[in-house]
Amino acid sequence: MFERVLVPLDGSRVGEAALPVIKQLVDKCSPQTTVEITLCGVITLLRHWVVVGEASAPVSYTEEELNLIKQRVTDYLVRTGESLKKRGVVIKTTVTTGNAAEEILKAAEETNADLIAMSTHGRSGLRRLAFGSITDKVLHGASVPVLMVRAPEGTVNK
């Protein structure tokens, strides 16, 4: 059984689709098994657009703004992990910035994860080419098993 699981989350309901499956896995563990789940958030947009009249320009977040965003992501991860914590799971959180797939793979190594559990939007064809697939990049780049959970049909982002 898996004892150290990395669960990347993006703050959406689609992103949380893997959580019920993880809860089922945890419930099947023997009471003597300690399961550690690291909830991972990756901040990928390090700048925002400022619009004045008809002109617009990309502006990098200030250190203060970035710290506020990191704190909000951390708070979300902590809240999301509460239901797992009640099941006796050790919950850890990590928030990084950069390319989502690369940061997820790095977090899996740093936490010594023996499983990465994440949701997938289930895109294919042109939509997948247009949007890319973080899950696909993680699947092909990971050195540990990757559990992909397809988000239910009609799942709407928060």
LOLOVO-485388 format. One record per residue: x, y, z of N, C-alpha, C in turn; residue number from 1. Coordinates in nm, 4 decimals. Layout:
<nodes>
+----------+----------+----------+----------+----------+----------+----------+----------+----------+--------+
:     n.c1 :     n.c2 :     n.c3 :    ca.c1 :    ca.c2 :    ca.c3 :     c.c1 :     c.c2 :     c.c3 : nudren :
+----------+----------+----------+----------+----------+----------+----------+----------+----------+--------+
:        X :        Y :        Z :        X :        Y :        Z :        X :        Y :        Z :    NUM :
...
+----------+----------+----------+----------+----------+----------+----------+----------+----------+--------+
</nodes>
This chain:
<nodes>
+----------+----------+----------+----------+----------+----------+----------+----------+----------+--------+
:     n.c1 :     n.c2 :     n.c3 :    ca.c1 :    ca.c2 :    ca.c3 :     c.c1 :     c.c2 :     c.c3 : nudren :
+----------+----------+----------+----------+----------+----------+----------+----------+----------+--------+
:   0.0843 :  -0.1179 :   0.0000 :   0.0000 :   0.0000 :   0.0000 :   0.0887 :   0.1241 :   0.0000 :      1 :
:   0.0348 :   0.2318 :  -0.0464 :   0.1077 :   0.3569 :  -0.0548 :   0.1024 :   0.4289 :   0.0789 :      2 :
:   0.2161 :   0.4834 :   0.1203 :   0.2220 :   0.5522 :   0.2492 :   0.2490 :   0.7014 :   0.2365 :      3 :
:   0.3074 :   0.7437 :   0.1234 :   0.3360 :   0.8855 :   0.1005 :   0.2793 :   0.9237 :  -0.0365 :      4 :
:   0.1719 :   1.0003 :  -0.0325 :   0.0993 :   1.0338 :  -0.1550 :   0.1065 :   1.1842 :  -0.1781 :      5 :
:   0.1372 :   1.2222 :  -0.3009 :   0.1353 :   1.3629 :  -0.3408 :   0.0071 :   1.3869 :  -0.4196 :      6 :
:  -0.0687 :   1.4884 :  -0.3781 :  -0.1939 :   1.5226 :  -0.4463 :  -0.1873 :   1.6690 :  -0.4899 :      7 :
:  -0.1608 :   1.6936 :  -0.6179 :  -0.1610 :   1.8316 :  -0.6681 :  -0.3039 :   1.8837 :  -0.6790 :      8 :
:  -0.3258 :   2.0062 :  -0.6340 :  -0.4575 :   2.0687 :  -0.6403 :  -0.4446 :   2.2082 :  -0.6993 :      9 :
:  -0.5469 :   2.2474 :  -0.7764 :  -0.5436 :   2.3797 :  -0.8390 :  -0.6547 :   2.4715 :  -0.7898 :     10 :
:  -0.7287 :   2.4281 :  -0.6883 :  -0.8346 :   2.5125 :  -0.6342 :  -0.9692 :   2.4936 :  -0.7012 :     11 :
:  -0.9782 :   2.4028 :  -0.7980 :  -1.1046 :   2.3809 :  -0.8680 :  -1.1680 :   2.2493 :  -0.8246 :     12 :
:  -1.2969 :   2.2358 :  -0.8534 :  -1.3656 :   2.1083 :  -0.8267 :  -1.3089 :   1.9981 :  -0.9143 :     13 :
:  -1.2747 :   2.0320 :  -1.0373 :  -1.2127 :   1.9343 :  -1.1265 :  -1.0822 :   1.8846 :  -1.0642 :     14 :
:  -1.0030 :   1.9757 :  -1.0107 :  -0.8762 :   1.9392 :  -0.9495 :  -0.8922 :   1.8516 :  -0.8265 :     15 :
:  -1.0055 :   1.8629 :  -0.7599 :  -1.0303 :   1.7862 :  -0.6372 :  -1.0902 :   1.6486 :  -0.6642 :     16 :
:  -1.1069 :   1.6106 :  -0.7902 :  -1.1714 :   1.4834 :  -0.8238 :  -1.0963 :   1.3626 :  -0.7683 :     17 :
:  -0.9676 :   1.3740 :  -0.7445 :  -0.8901 :   1.2602 :  -0.6920 :  -0.9122 :   1.2395 :  -0.5426 :     18 :
:  -0.9616 :   1.3388 :  -0.4710 :  -0.9739 :   1.3294 :  -0.3257 :  -1.0671 :   1.2170 :  -0.2785 :     19 :
:  -1.1852 :   1.1970 :  -0.3370 :  -1.2686 :   1.0858 :  -0.2919 :  -1.2010 :   0.9494 :  -0.3093 :     20 :
:  -1.1238 :   0.9345 :  -0.4155 :  -1.0529 :   0.8085 :  -0.4384 :  -0.9444 :   0.7899 :  -0.3326 :     21 :
:  -0.8754 :   0.8963 :  -0.2989 :  -0.7728 :   0.8896 :  -0.1944 :  -0.8375 :   0.8527 :  -0.0608 :     22 :
:  -0.9532 :   0.9105 :  -0.0317 :  -1.0243 :   0.8768 :   0.0924 :  -1.0582 :   0.7275 :   0.0960 :     23 :
:  -1.0998 :   0.6717 :  -0.0167 :  -1.1303 :   0.5285 :  -0.0235 :  -1.0048 :   0.4448 :   0.0022 :     24 :
:  -0.8929 :   0.4856 :  -0.0569 :  -0.7678 :   0.4131 :  -0.0345 :  -0.7266 :   0.4180 :   0.1122 :     25 :
:  -0.7388 :   0.5352 :   0.1724 :  -0.7022 :   0.5523 :   0.3132 :  -0.7911 :   0.4642 :   0.4016 :     26 :
:  -0.9200 :   0.4597 :   0.3709 :  -1.0133 :   0.3802 :   0.4503 :  -0.9818 :   0.2308 :   0.4432 :     27 :
:  -0.9166 :   0.1866 :   0.3357 :  -0.8830 :   0.0448 :   0.3194 :  -0.7506 :   0.0069 :   0.3854 :     28 :
:  -0.6757 :   0.1069 :   0.4296 :  -0.5475 :   0.0795 :   0.4961 :  -0.5720 :   0.0195 :   0.6339 :     29 :
:  -0.4765 :  -0.0599 :   0.6772 :  -0.4873 :  -0.1142 :   0.8128 :  -0.4660 :  -0.0002 :   0.9124 :     30 :
:  -0.5238 :  -0.0121 :   1.0313 :  -0.5111 :   0.0947 :   1.1311 :  -0.3662 :   0.1234 :   1.1714 :     31 :
:  -0.2788 :   0.0252 :   1.1513 :  -0.1378 :   0.0432 :   1.1876 :  -0.0592 :   0.1213 :   1.0818 :     32 :
:  -0.1178 :   0.1393 :   0.9644 :  -0.0486 :   0.2087 :   0.8558 :  -0.0651 :   0.3589 :   0.8713 :     33 :
:   0.0478 :   0.4281 :   0.8726 :   0.0447 :   0.5741 :   0.8756 :   0.0554 :   0.6238 :   0.7314 :     34 :
:  -0.0445 :   0.6977 :   0.6896 :  -0.0450 :   0.7534 :   0.5539 :  -0.0162 :   0.9024 :   0.5641 :     35 :
:   0.0781 :   0.9465 :   0.4823 :   0.1136 :   1.0879 :   0.4764 :   0.0761 :   1.1405 :   0.3391 :     36 :
:  -0.0084 :   1.2415 :   0.3359 :  -0.0499 :   1.3010 :   0.2094 :  -0.0011 :   1.4443 :   0.2047 :     37 :
:   0.0699 :   1.4753 :   0.0975 :   0.1148 :   1.6119 :   0.0757 :   0.0264 :   1.6736 :  -0.0314 :     38 :
:  -0.0450 :   1.7777 :   0.0075 :  -0.1266 :   1.8530 :  -0.0872 :  -0.0388 :   1.9618 :  -0.1464 :     39 :
:  -0.0336 :   1.9658 :  -0.2775 :   0.0605 :   2.0531 :  -0.3484 :  -0.0151 :   2.1561 :  -0.4319 :     40 :
:   0.0231 :   2.2820 :  -0.4174 :  -0.0309 :   2.3887 :  -0.5000 :   0.0824 :   2.4541 :  -0.5765 :     41 :
:   0.0609 :   2.4802 :  -0.7044 :   0.1626 :   2.5457 :  -0.7869 :   0.1045 :   2.6747 :  -0.8428 :     42 :
:   0.1728 :   2.7826 :  -0.8169 :   0.1330 :   2.9125 :  -0.8712 :   0.2066 :   2.9284 :  -1.0034 :     43 :
:   0.1306 :   2.9314 :  -1.1123 :   0.1930 :   2.9344 :  -1.2442 :   0.1960 :   3.0730 :  -1.3068 :     44 :
:   0.1051 :   3.1593 :  -1.2662 :   0.1017 :   3.2939 :  -1.3225 :   0.1731 :   3.3894 :  -1.2276 :     45 :
:   0.2901 :   3.4349 :  -1.2674 :   0.3682 :   3.5222 :  -1.1811 :   0.3515 :   3.6688 :  -1.2178 :     46 :
:   0.2553 :   3.6959 :  -1.3071 :   0.2262 :   3.8350 :  -1.3419 :   0.0806 :   3.8479 :  -1.3805 :     47 :
:   0.0338 :   3.9702 :  -1.3814 :  -0.1039 :   3.9984 :  -1.4178 :  -0.1040 :   4.1131 :  -1.5177 :     48 :
:  -0.2191 :   4.1357 :  -1.5779 :  -0.2296 :   4.2412 :  -1.6781 :  -0.2907 :   4.3654 :  -1.6162 :     49 :
:  -0.2307 :   4.4775 :  -1.6465 :  -0.2833 :   4.6067 :  -1.6045 :  -0.3369 :   4.6753 :  -1.7293 :     50 :
:  -0.4622 :   4.7193 :  -1.7211 :  -0.5268 :   4.7835 :  -1.8356 :  -0.5567 :   4.9283 :  -1.7999 :     51 :
:  -0.5111 :   5.0182 :  -1.8869 :  -0.5389 :   5.1605 :  -1.8713 :  -0.5909 :   5.2087 :  -2.0059 :     52 :
:  -0.7189 :   5.2444 :  -2.0075 :  -0.7785 :   5.2861 :  -2.1342 :  -0.7775 :   5.1695 :  -2.2310 :     53 :
:  -0.7149 :   5.1903 :  -2.3464 :  -0.7054 :   5.0836 :  -2.4457 :  -0.5702 :   5.0142 :  -2.4423 :     54 :
:  -0.4828 :   5.0575 :  -2.3557 :  -0.3499 :   4.9965 :  -2.3458 :  -0.3470 :   4.8959 :  -2.2310 :     55 :
:  -0.2672 :   4.7932 :  -2.2490 :  -0.2499 :   4.6947 :  -2.1425 :  -0.1048 :   4.6480 :  -2.1428 :     56 :
:  -0.0595 :   4.6043 :  -2.0256 :   0.0779 :   4.5579 :  -2.0135 :   0.0874 :   4.4534 :  -1.9026 :     57 :
:   0.1733 :   4.3511 :  -1.9235 :   0.1929 :   4.2533 :  -1.8171 :   0.2815 :   4.3133 :  -1.7075 :     58 :
:   0.2418 :   4.2917 :  -1.5828 :   0.3166 :   4.3442 :  -1.4684 :   0.3409 :   4.2283 :  -1.3720 :     59 :
:   0.4648 :   4.2125 :  -1.3300 :   0.4960 :   4.1066 :  -1.2350 :   0.4359 :   4.1394 :  -1.0998 :     60 :
:   0.3950 :   4.0339 :  -1.0287 :   0.3453 :   4.0535 :  -0.8927 :   0.4588 :   4.1015 :  -0.8045 :     61 :
:   0.4261 :   4.1863 :  -0.7096 :   0.5266 :   4.2281 :  -0.6120 :   0.5489 :   4.1118 :  -0.5157 :     62 :
:   0.6555 :   4.1175 :  -0.4401 :   0.6842 :   4.0135 :  -0.3407 :   0.5696 :   4.0028 :  -0.2411 :     63 :
:   0.5131 :   4.1164 :  -0.2026 :   0.4009 :   4.1184 :  -0.1089 :   0.2778 :   4.0504 :  -0.1693 :     64 :
:   0.2472 :   4.0800 :  -0.2960 :   0.1332 :   4.0175 :  -0.3626 :   0.1538 :   3.8665 :  -0.3761 :     65 :
:   0.2744 :   3.8262 :  -0.4127 :   0.3050 :   3.6847 :  -0.4279 :   0.2937 :   3.6112 :  -0.2938 :     66 :
:   0.3395 :   3.6738 :  -0.1868 :   0.3263 :   3.6134 :  -0.0538 :   0.1796 :   3.5979 :  -0.0146 :     67 :
:   0.0966 :   3.6962 :  -0.0491 :  -0.0470 :   3.6881 :  -0.0213 :  -0.1109 :   3.5730 :  -0.0994 :     68 :
:  -0.0740 :   3.5592 :  -0.2254 :  -0.1263 :   3.4492 :  -0.3073 :  -0.0830 :   3.3152 :  -0.2484 :     69 :
:   0.0434 :   3.3042 :  -0.2105 :   0.0931 :   3.1795 :  -0.1509 :   0.0176 :   3.1467 :  -0.0223 :     70 :
:  -0.0125 :   3.2474 :   0.0583 :  -0.0853 :   3.2247 :   0.1824 :  -0.2279 :   3.1770 :   0.1541 :     71 :
:  -0.2918 :   3.2348 :   0.0534 :  -0.4272 :   3.1921 :   0.0171 :  -0.4279 :   3.0477 :  -0.0329 :     72 :
:  -0.3279 :   3.0119 :  -0.1120 :  -0.3180 :   2.8736 :  -0.1611 :  -0.2926 :   2.7788 :  -0.0436 :     73 :
:  -0.2049 :   2.8171 :   0.0472 :  -0.1771 :   2.7349 :   0.1657 :  -0.3034 :   2.7163 :   0.2484 :     74 :
:  -0.3779 :   2.8235 :   0.2709 :  -0.5028 :   2.8153 :   0.3473 :  -0.6011 :   2.7190 :   0.2807 :     75 :
:  -0.6118 :   2.7274 :   0.1489 :  -0.6992 :   2.6371 :   0.0734 :  -0.6555 :   2.4913 :   0.0928 :     76 :
:  -0.5255 :   2.4650 :   0.0828 :  -0.4761 :   2.3282 :   0.0983 :  -0.5038 :   2.2746 :   0.2386 :     77 :
:  -0.4828 :   2.3576 :   0.3389 :  -0.5086 :   2.3165 :   0.4775 :  -0.6572 :   2.2834 :   0.4956 :     78 :
:  -0.7457 :   2.3709 :   0.4468 :  -0.8905 :   2.3464 :   0.4574 :  -0.9297 :   2.2175 :   0.3848 :     79 :
:  -0.8738 :   2.1986 :   0.2670 :  -0.9067 :   2.0814 :   0.1860 :  -0.8599 :   1.9527 :   0.2541 :     80 :
:  -0.7502 :   1.9593 :   0.3267 :  -0.6962 :   1.8410 :   0.3924 :  -0.7646 :   1.8027 :   0.5219 :     81 :
:  -0.8524 :   1.8883 :   0.5730 :  -0.9162 :   1.8620 :   0.7024 :  -0.9922 :   1.7296 :   0.7065 :     82 :
:  -1.0671 :   1.6972 :   0.6010 :  -1.1461 :   1.5728 :   0.6032 :  -1.0553 :   1.4499 :   0.6032 :     83 :
:  -0.9404 :   1.4594 :   0.5402 :  -0.8448 :   1.3485 :   0.5431 :  -0.7770 :   1.3392 :   0.6795 :     84 :
:  -0.7500 :   1.4532 :   0.7368 :  -0.6861 :   1.4581 :   0.8683 :  -0.7741 :   1.3890 :   0.9728 :     85 :
:  -0.9057 :   1.4065 :   0.9605 :  -1.0001 :   1.3427 :   1.0531 :  -0.9966 :   1.1904 :   1.0417 :     86 :
:  -0.9458 :   1.1404 :   0.9285 :  -0.9334 :   0.9953 :   0.9082 :  -0.7993 :   0.9429 :   0.9610 :     87 :
:  -0.7227 :   1.0281 :   1.0259 :  -0.5951 :   0.9861 :   1.0817 :  -0.4768 :   1.0005 :   0.9882 :     88 :
:  -0.4976 :   1.0694 :   0.8780 :  -0.3907 :   1.0902 :   0.7805 :  -0.3054 :   1.2085 :   0.8237 :     89 :
:  -0.1749 :   1.1959 :   0.8049 :  -0.0842 :   1.3083 :   0.8277 :  -0.0899 :   1.3949 :   0.7018 :     90 :
:  -0.1276 :   1.5204 :   0.7187 :  -0.1395 :   1.6115 :   0.6044 :  -0.0259 :   1.7126 :   0.6074 :     91 :
:   0.0403 :   1.7252 :   0.4933 :   0.1419 :   1.8283 :   0.4748 :   0.1005 :   1.9101 :   0.3535 :     92 :
:   0.1513 :   2.0310 :   0.3439 :   0.1225 :   2.1149 :   0.2282 :   0.2519 :   2.1726 :   0.1735 :     93 :
:   0.2508 :   2.1981 :   0.0456 :   0.3625 :   2.2660 :  -0.0181 :   0.3074 :   2.3555 :  -0.1281 :     94 :
:   0.3621 :   2.4757 :  -0.1369 :   0.3215 :   2.5709 :  -0.2406 :   0.4477 :   2.6197 :  -0.3094 :     95 :
:   0.4501 :   2.6066 :  -0.4420 :   0.5655 :   2.6501 :  -0.5193 :   0.5193 :   2.7374 :  -0.6352 :     96 :
:   0.6145 :   2.7939 :  -0.7052 :   0.5843 :   2.8729 :  -0.8241 :   0.6628 :   2.8168 :  -0.9413 :     97 :
:   0.6035 :   2.8245 :  -1.0593 :   0.6727 :   2.7794 :  -1.1792 :   0.5832 :   2.6972 :  -1.2696 :     98 :
:   0.6475 :   2.6138 :  -1.3519 :   0.5772 :   2.5250 :  -1.4431 :   0.5103 :   2.4142 :  -1.3626 :     99 :
:   0.3797 :   2.3976 :  -1.3772 :   0.3036 :   2.3055 :  -1.2925 :   0.3577 :   2.1626 :  -1.2974 :    100 :
:   0.3755 :   2.1071 :  -1.4161 :   0.4217 :   1.9680 :  -1.4268 :   0.5596 :   1.9513 :  -1.3637 :    101 :
:   0.6501 :   2.0424 :  -1.3933 :   0.7853 :   2.0335 :  -1.3376 :   0.7843 :   2.0445 :  -1.1859 :    102 :
:   0.7034 :   2.1346 :  -1.1331 :   0.6969 :   2.1533 :  -0.9874 :   0.6326 :   2.0333 :  -0.9177 :    103 :
:   0.5344 :   1.9715 :  -0.9819 :   0.4721 :   1.8517 :  -0.9248 :   0.5732 :   1.7383 :  -0.9188 :    104 :
:   0.6484 :   1.7191 :  -1.0263 :   0.7505 :   1.6139 :  -1.0282 :   0.8591 :   1.6399 :  -0.9242 :    105 :
:   0.8974 :   1.7660 :  -0.9103 :   0.9976 :   1.8017 :  -0.8098 :   0.9441 :   1.7756 :  -0.6688 :    106 :
:   0.8188 :   1.8113 :  -0.6441 :   0.7576 :   1.7894 :  -0.5126 :   0.7488 :   1.6395 :  -0.4815 :    107 :
:   0.7219 :   1.5583 :  -0.5824 :   0.7153 :   1.4130 :  -0.5614 :   0.8511 :   1.3605 :  -0.5153 :    108 :
:   0.9570 :   1.4108 :  -0.5758 :   1.0921 :   1.3696 :  -0.5337 :   1.1238 :   1.4195 :  -0.3937 :    109 :
:   1.0970 :   1.5466 :  -0.3683 :   1.1304 :   1.6071 :  -0.2388 :   1.0535 :   1.5442 :  -0.1225 :    110 :
:   0.9309 :   1.4993 :  -0.1474 :   0.8508 :   1.4384 :  -0.0407 :   0.8676 :   1.2870 :  -0.0356 :    111 :
:   0.9481 :   1.2348 :  -0.1286 :   0.9699 :   1.0907 :  -0.1368 :   0.8369 :   1.0166 :  -0.1545 :    112 :
:   0.7495 :   1.0738 :  -0.2363 :   0.6172 :   1.0163 :  -0.2597 :   0.6294 :   0.8803 :  -0.3279 :    113 :
:   0.5419 :   0.7874 :  -0.2907 :   0.5378 :   0.6603 :  -0.3612 :   0.4143 :   0.6500 :  -0.4499 :    114 :
:   0.3367 :   0.7597 :  -0.4571 :   0.2225 :   0.7699 :  -0.5475 :   0.1901 :   0.9169 :  -0.5691 :    115 :
:   0.1577 :   0.9513 :  -0.6930 :   0.1034 :   1.0837 :  -0.7248 :  -0.0410 :   1.0589 :  -0.7668 :    116 :
:  -0.1348 :   1.1242 :  -0.7008 :  -0.2774 :   1.1088 :  -0.7338 :  -0.3305 :   1.2432 :  -0.7789 :    117 :
:  -0.3794 :   1.2478 :  -0.9013 :  -0.4280 :   1.3748 :  -0.9539 :  -0.5443 :   1.3529 :  -1.0489 :    118 :
:  -0.6198 :   1.4585 :  -1.0662 :  -0.7343 :   1.4503 :  -1.1560 :  -0.6922 :   1.4902 :  -1.2964 :    119 :
:  -0.7765 :   1.4535 :  -1.3898 :  -0.7548 :   1.4922 :  -1.5280 :  -0.8869 :   1.5453 :  -1.5829 :    120 :
:  -0.8771 :   1.6415 :  -1.6711 :  -0.9968 :   1.6979 :  -1.7328 :  -1.0534 :   1.6037 :  -1.8387 :    121 :
:  -0.9716 :   1.5087 :  -1.8828 :  -1.0183 :   1.4148 :  -1.9844 :  -1.0244 :   1.4747 :  -2.1228 :    122 :
:  -0.9449 :   1.5766 :  -2.1471 :  -0.9441 :   1.6370 :  -2.2807 :  -0.8703 :   1.5444 :  -2.3775 :    123 :
:  -0.9085 :   1.5528 :  -2.5040 :  -0.8384 :   1.4773 :  -2.6060 :  -0.8378 :   1.5590 :  -2.7347 :    124 :
:  -0.7633 :   1.5111 :  -2.8306 :  -0.7614 :   1.5752 :  -2.9615 :  -0.7094 :   1.7179 :  -2.9574 :    125 :
:  -0.7776 :   1.8052 :  -3.0307 :  -0.7323 :   1.9435 :  -3.0443 :  -0.7354 :   2.0194 :  -2.9118 :    126 :
:  -0.8350 :   1.9909 :  -2.8280 :  -0.8419 :   2.0606 :  -2.6987 :  -0.7187 :   2.0285 :  -2.6152 :    127 :
:  -0.6729 :   1.9029 :  -2.6195 :  -0.5556 :   1.8650 :  -2.5423 :  -0.4313 :   1.9331 :  -2.5986 :    128 :
:  -0.4218 :   1.9384 :  -2.7308 :  -0.3074 :   2.0063 :  -2.7925 :  -0.3074 :   2.1542 :  -2.7588 :    129 :
:  -0.4240 :   2.2153 :  -2.7592 :  -0.4349 :   2.3584 :  -2.7323 :  -0.4025 :   2.3908 :  -2.5876 :    130 :
:  -0.4520 :   2.3094 :  -2.4948 :  -0.4350 :   2.3387 :  -2.3530 :  -0.3146 :   2.2689 :  -2.2914 :    131 :
:  -0.2626 :   2.1640 :  -2.3589 :  -0.1558 :   2.0854 :  -2.2986 :  -0.2147 :   1.9996 :  -2.1890 :    132 :
:  -0.1363 :   1.9106 :  -2.1383 :  -0.1861 :   1.8248 :  -2.0325 :  -0.0814 :   1.8117 :  -1.9236 :    133 :
:  -0.1063 :   1.8786 :  -1.8139 :  -0.0156 :   1.8686 :  -1.6994 :  -0.0123 :   1.7242 :  -1.6524 :    134 :
:  -0.1291 :   1.6604 :  -1.6460 :  -0.1363 :   1.5218 :  -1.6005 :  -0.0528 :   1.4319 :  -1.6905 :    135 :
:  -0.0618 :   1.4525 :  -1.8215 :   0.0152 :   1.3714 :  -1.9159 :   0.1654 :   1.3913 :  -1.8952 :    136 :
:   0.2072 :   1.5140 :  -1.8748 :   0.3501 :   1.5421 :  -1.8521 :   0.3972 :   1.4783 :  -1.7223 :    137 :
:   0.3139 :   1.4813 :  -1.6189 :   0.3491 :   1.4173 :  -1.4916 :   0.3550 :   1.2664 :  -1.5106 :    138 :
:   0.2573 :   1.2109 :  -1.5790 :   0.2523 :   1.0662 :  -1.6020 :   0.3796 :   1.0175 :  -1.6701 :    139 :
:   0.4239 :   1.0897 :  -1.7721 :   0.5421 :   1.0464 :  -1.8468 :   0.6738 :   1.0839 :  -1.7794 :    140 :
:   0.6706 :   1.1779 :  -1.6863 :   0.7943 :   1.2202 :  -1.6215 :   0.8163 :   1.1629 :  -1.4833 :    141 :
:   0.7158 :   1.0995 :  -1.4269 :   0.7244 :   1.0516 :  -1.2887 :   0.8028 :   0.9206 :  -1.2784 :    142 :
:   0.8697 :   0.9066 :  -1.1658 :   0.9422 :   0.7817 :  -1.1387 :   0.8623 :   0.6939 :  -1.0419 :    143 :
:   0.7412 :   0.7379 :  -1.0065 :   0.6519 :   0.6616 :  -0.9184 :   0.5182 :   0.6467 :  -0.9896 :    144 :
:   0.4327 :   0.5555 :  -0.9444 :   0.3007 :   0.5416 :  -1.0071 :   0.2197 :   0.6713 :  -0.9982 :    145 :
:   0.1399 :   0.6937 :  -1.1022 :   0.0512 :   0.8102 :  -1.1070 :  -0.0915 :   0.7592 :  -1.1202 :    146 :
:  -0.1737 :   0.7934 :  -1.0221 :  -0.3145 :   0.7590 :  -1.0253 :  -0.3885 :   0.8777 :  -1.0855 :    147 :
:  -0.4475 :   0.8560 :  -1.2037 :  -0.5216 :   0.9629 :  -1.2698 :  -0.6710 :   0.9366 :  -1.2506 :    148 :
:  -0.7400 :   1.0363 :  -1.1988 :  -0.8831 :   1.0257 :  -1.1764 :  -0.9521 :   1.1255 :  -1.2684 :    149 :
:  -1.0374 :   1.0743 :  -1.3539 :  -1.1085 :   1.1629 :  -1.4444 :  -1.2184 :   1.2364 :  -1.3687 :    150 :
:  -1.2223 :   1.3662 :  -1.3882 :  -1.3258 :   1.4482 :  -1.3236 :  -1.4619 :   1.4083 :  -1.3781 :    151 :
:  -1.5629 :   1.4025 :  -1.2911 :  -1.6980 :   1.3660 :  -1.3371 :  -1.7480 :   1.4635 :  -1.4431 :    152 :
:  -1.8297 :   1.4109 :  -1.5338 :  -1.8923 :   1.4952 :  -1.6368 :  -1.9694 :   1.6080 :  -1.5712 :    153 :
:  -1.9621 :   1.7250 :  -1.6276 :  -2.0388 :   1.8385 :  -1.5771 :  -1.9762 :   1.9077 :  -1.4558 :    154 :
:  -1.8557 :   1.8635 :  -1.4173 :  -1.7905 :   1.9303 :  -1.3038 :  -1.7570 :   2.0722 :  -1.3463 :    155 :
:  -1.7963 :   2.1664 :  -1.2635 :  -1.7746 :   2.3078 :  -1.2931 :  -1.6680 :   2.3608 :  -1.2018 :    156 :
:  -1.5758 :   2.4392 :  -1.2563 :  -1.4737 :   2.5020 :  -1.1736 :  -1.5363 :   2.6001 :  -1.0777 :    157 :
:  -1.4731 :   2.6163 :  -0.9632 :  -1.5201 :   2.7133 :  -0.8625 :  -1.5042 :   2.8527 :  -0.9128 :    158 :
+----------+----------+----------+----------+----------+----------+----------+----------+----------+--------+
</nodes>
